[in-house]
Amino acid sequence: MAEQRAIGDFRFEGSLVMILTTIAWREAWKYRERGYRYCLLDVGHAWQAVALAARAMGCRCTAIGSFDDGALGARLGLAGDEWPMLILKIEGGSIPLGTTAPTASTLPAGVPNSLSAHVLMPDLIPEIHAATCENREPWERPDSAFTDTELGGRTFGNVARSRRSALDFIGGDVEISMAQLLALLSVTREPLLTIYIYVHRVSGLEPGLYRYAEALERLKSGDQRVVAAGLSLGQNLAGNACIALSMVANVEGAAARYGGRGYRYAHMEAGAVGHRLYLAAEALGLRATGIGAFFDDRVHEYLDLETGQVVYHFAIGYPVPDPRLEP
């Protein structure tokens, strides 16, 4: 439901502008300090949901990550625990997205609802967030789109509405094809990320650990199912899937170019890739599950990383039946 907070011209460029915000303590009550990562990944997923939907309607969506956090929060009348994370500017298309706003404006009014009398916010999260407020180079990202081939001939709306997370995956001998694997990997390209693949069951491809850039490069041979599950906090679905992924971000390069804000961008890009993988898997007759819980140091050791930071895991395969979705 949309709630009107104010009227007037707030001087945002674009026919329609969305500001994605986060309230970190809502994640921290369960996930503690790691909850901040999940907030950033969620922003990346939301960004791609908007961008791809806009593209499906013939519009353009530009993500803008560089801004003055405090000034933007005040401009929007946000509560102190709600932090702006990303600006999405939507333009074009054949449908009207907005009209000329009145020149006079009113600031957003009202007091946000108190969701709980007990707010658990680890001290480390505000410290991390403050460090990621540093701006250097501007960060803007144009939209992306799925081709008809990537959508398997289905419409974007049909794929998006039927997309689900898998509870677990069918193991055994069931495989995905090499064509399916390459179609999945085609949507993973982001400037700050390198993709590592634990190949369990892909027709015509030897099980092993692979790295994907412009092509697949095998790093290790052999069964990766126990390793993938163990690294993913012992979650069996990472081993039961046909493939599992580790997304590794160049956080050093991001920090050198964007300052502390590069940490945000690395996780947002991973969330964006995750959202595209969900949709691509659905279009290919598969299912996927994002995994934010893993043993960072052990992943780094197993991948033999000298630089970089693992930021997201993913598993893709054929799902076990979900009784919640059955008639």
N, C-alpha and C positions, 0 to 999 in steps of 0.2 A: 504494500500500500504506500502511495506517495503522500507525504504530509507537507503542506505548504508552510514554509518557515519564514519567508519574507517576500516582498515584491520589489521590483525596481531593476536598475541596470547595475550589475556588480562588476562590469568592465572585464569580463572574460571573453577572450577571442574564440569564436566558433559558433555555429548554429545551435549546438547543444553541448554543454560542458558538464562532465561528471567528476566529482572529487571522491576518490576512494580513501576511506579513513579506517583506522583500526583502534580497538580498545584492548590493549595487550593483556590486562589482568584477567580478561575473560578466558584467555588461553592459559595464563600462568597458574591459575588455581589448580589445574590438572597437570600441566607439563613443566611448571616452574620456569627456570631460565630459558629452556629450549623453546618455550612458547613464543618467544619473539621471532624465532626463525619461521614458525608455522604461520604467524601473522603475515610475514613477508611472502611466503609461498602462496597463501590464500589471496593476497593482493594480485600476485601474478596470474592466478587462475581467473580471478574476477576480471582483470584487464583483458585477457584473451576472450572471455565469454562476451564482453561488450564489443571488443574489436571485431570478432568474427561475425557476431550478429549484425553489427553495423555494415560490414562488408557484404553480407548476404542480402541486405536491403539496398545495395548500391551506394553506400556512404563510405567515407574515409574516417578512420580513427587514428589520432596521433596521441601517443602516451608521452607525458612530460613529467619527468621526475625531479627536475631542478627548480626549486623555489625556496622562499623564506618560510620555514615551517611556522614560526610564531606569528608572522604577519598574516599568513593564509588562515591559520586557525582563528585569529581574531576577526578576520574579514568574514568568516563563515559563522561566527558566534559559537564555536565548538567548546564543549566542556574541557576541562583541563586534562582529563584522562582519555580524550579522543584525539588521535594524532592523524593529520593528513599525510597520505603516503604517495598518492599518484593523481595527476590531473589527466583526464581523457577528453580530448577535443574532437568532436564529431561534426563532420561537414559533408555537404553534397548529397547526392542521391535524388531520386525523383519524388520524394515525399517531403512536405514542409516540416522542418525540425524546430522552428521557432519563429517568433515575430519580433518586431522592434519593441524593446522594453521601455517602460517609462524612464525618463531621465532622473526623477526623484526615486530614492530608494530608502527602505527601512532595514535596519539591522535585524537579523534573526532574533526572535524573542522567545522567552520561555525557559524553563529549567528542565534539563533532561531527567528522565525517570531514574530513580535509584534502583538498580537491579539487585543489589545485595547490601546488607549492612556490614558484611565482612569482605573486604577487598584485599586479596592476597597479591601483592606485587613485590617480587624479589628485588632487592636493591640493584642488582646487576642490570635489570632490564632498562630502567631509566638511564643508567650510565651508558649502556650500549646505544640506546636511541639517541642520546645527546651526541655521541660520537658520530653517528650516521647523519647528523644534520649538516655536516660540513659540505659545502658546495665548491667545486672547482669548475671543470668543463660542464657545459650544459649537456643534459641527457634527454634526447627526444627519439622516439621510435615510431616509425610509420606502421600502418596496419599490415596484417598478413591475411591470406585467404587460402582455403582449400580448393584444389582443382576438382573437376568432376571425377577424375580417376581416383583421387585420394578419398573421395566420398563414396566410392563404389557405385556411382550412378544414382545415389539417393540425394534428396534435397538436404540442405544444411539443417533446416528446421526439424525434419524427421529424425536425423541423426542426433541432434542436440537433445530432443525430447526423450529419446529412448536410451540415452547414455546412463549407465549405472556403474558403480564400483563393485568389483567382484569380492565376495566373501572369501573365496578360496578358488583354486584352480584344479581342473582335472589333470591328474598326473598320468602315469602309465606311458603308453607309446604314442599318444596323440601328438601330432606335430603341426607347426605352422610352416608355410612354404617360404622359400627364399624371396619370392615376390612380395609376400606379406611383410617380411622383415624389412626389406628395402623401402617399402611404402611407409612403414612406421618410422624408420630412421630419417626419411625425407622431411619430416616435420620437426626434427629436433635441433635444427641449426639455430644457434644464438651466439652472438659474438664472444660472450664471456665463458661459454660452457664447452667442455669436452665430454663425450658420451662413452662410457665403458659398458660393454654388454656381456652378461653371463649367459651364454648360449647353452640351453638344456636340450631342446628338441626343435630343431629347424631342419626341414628336409634338404638333404644335400650339403649340409654344413656340419663340420665336425664340432662336437661339444667342446667348449673352452671359453676362455676370457678373451674378448676382443675390444679394440678401441676403434671408434668411428670418427673420421674426419671427412675427407673426400671419399674414402673407401674404407672397407673393413680391414683391420690389421690384427692378426691373431697374436696374442701375447702369451697365452698359456693354453696347453691342451689338457683334455680330460674333463671328467664329470664335475660340474660346478654347483650342483644342487645343494649339497650340504653347506658349502662355503657361502653361497648366496643367502640361504636361510640364516646361517649363523651370524653373518655380518649384519643382517637386518634384524637384530635383536631377537634372534631365534624364531622369527615368524616363518612358518612352513610355507606360506603362500609364495614366498620368493623362490623357493626350490621347486614347488609344484607347477609353477607357471612354465610356459615354453621358453620365455626369456625374462631376465631381470636386468635392470639398468642401474648404474651409478652415474649421477650427474656431478661432474667436478668443475668447480668455478675457478677461474683465474682471479682470485681475490687480490693478489698482489698487484697485478696489472690494473685491476679496477680501482684500487686505492691510489695508485700512482696517477691515474688519469682523472678520477672523479673525487678523490679524497675519501673521507669516511663514508660518504654516500654510496660508494661503490659496493659496499656490503649489501645495501638494500637491492641494488640493481642485479647483483649476482643471484640472489634468491628470487627476485621477481621474474627474471628470465627463466629460472628453473621451474617456477610455478606456471609460467606461460607454456613452456614445453610440455609440462605435465598435462595441462588442459588440452593441448592439441593431440597428445597421445591418447587421452581418453576418447576423444572424438574419432581419431583415426582408427583406433582399435574397434570401436563400435561399428564404424563403416565397413570394416573388414570381417565382421562377424565374430569378433573377439571381445574380450573385456579386459579392463586394466584396474590396477589399484596403486595409488600413490602411497609411499612409505616414507615417513619423516623420521622414524626411529631407527637408528643404526649406530654401530660402534665406530665413531669417526677415526680414531687412531688405528684401529685394526683394518678398516677399509683402506686407509692411506698406505699401511704397510703391505697389504695384499696387492694393491695396485702398483706398488713400488713408486709412489709419488715423491718427487723431490720438491715440487711446488704445487699449489692448488689446494682447494678445500672441498670435500664432498658435501653437497648441500641437499640432495634429494635422491631417493631410491624409487624405483618403479618396477612393477611386475605386470606382465601381459601374457595372456593365454586364453584357454577355453574355460569358462566359469563353471563351478559346481552350481546346481540349481539353488535358487534363492526362494525359499517358501514364502517370503513376504511379498513376492511379486507374482505368485501363482494365483489364479482365480479361485 
